[in-house]
């Protein structure tokens, strides 16, 4: 499902114009991105959490050049679904 599909579905279910729904979806996504960039996590009860994870410094190997490189400590965005969400997906997937 793409962002356009989500916008169409919300528009059909709510009766709100697609342009308005698109602006709302874009604003929602920007709010999450801005929050994560600032280092704040976003918790959506019943859906999941968008969190910033810290990756430790590590040594990696470039096999083709036979060299080692140091990957510095860095942060990455991550999504952890809520238990109720995971359970719904598990039940639905097992029925297929």
N, C-alpha and C positions, 0 to 999 in steps of 0.2 A: 504494500500500500504506500503510495506517495503522499507528499504534502497536499498536492492537488486533490487526490482522492479523499483525504481527510476533510479538506475544505468543502468539497461537494457533499459529503455525507452529513457534516454539521449543518450545512445550508438546508439540505432536504429535511432533516429532523426538526430544525428550529424554525424554518421559514424566514430566516434572516438572509439578506442578500449576500452573495458570494464575496463581494468586495469588502464588506464589513467583517465577515468571518475571516477573510484573509488577513486583514489588518490586525484582528484580535490574535490570530494564531502567530503571526509574525512578532507581535508585541510580547506574547507569552514566551516564545523561544528566545527573544532578545533578553528578556528579564532573567531567564535561567542562565543564559550565557554570561551576562554581566555579573550575576551573583557568583558564579563559579570562578570567573576571572578575579574577583575580589577575594576569593578564598572561602566564601560562604557556601554551605550546603543547602540544597532545596529539598524539602520533605513534602510529599503529596500523599496524604493519608489514603490508604486503600489502593494506591497506584504504585508508588515507589519513591526512591530517593536518588537525587542527582548529587553525587559527592565528588570531592577532589581527593584523589589518592596520591600519596607521596611514594615515588620510586627511588630506592636507594642507589647510590653510586655503585657501578659494577664494571668489571673488566669483560670485554667481549673480544672475539677473534674474527679477523677477516681471513677466511680460509684460502681464498684465491691469492692473496698477497702474503700470506703467512705472517701477519702482523697482529698485534694486540692493540686495542683502543680502549680508552676509559670513557664510559658513558656517565656523565655527571648526574648528580641527584636532580630529579625533576618531578613535576606534578602532572597528573593526567585526569581528565574528567571520566567519571564512571557512573553507571546506572545500576541500582540494585532494586529489583521489583519487590513489591510487598508480598507477604506470604499468601494473602487471599488471591492476589493476581496470579501468582505462580500456581496455586492449586487449581484455579479455573483453567489455566492453559494445560496443566497436566491432565485434567479430567477430559477436556475437549480433545486433546491429542490422542488420548488412549482410546477414544470412541471411533477414531478413523480407521 
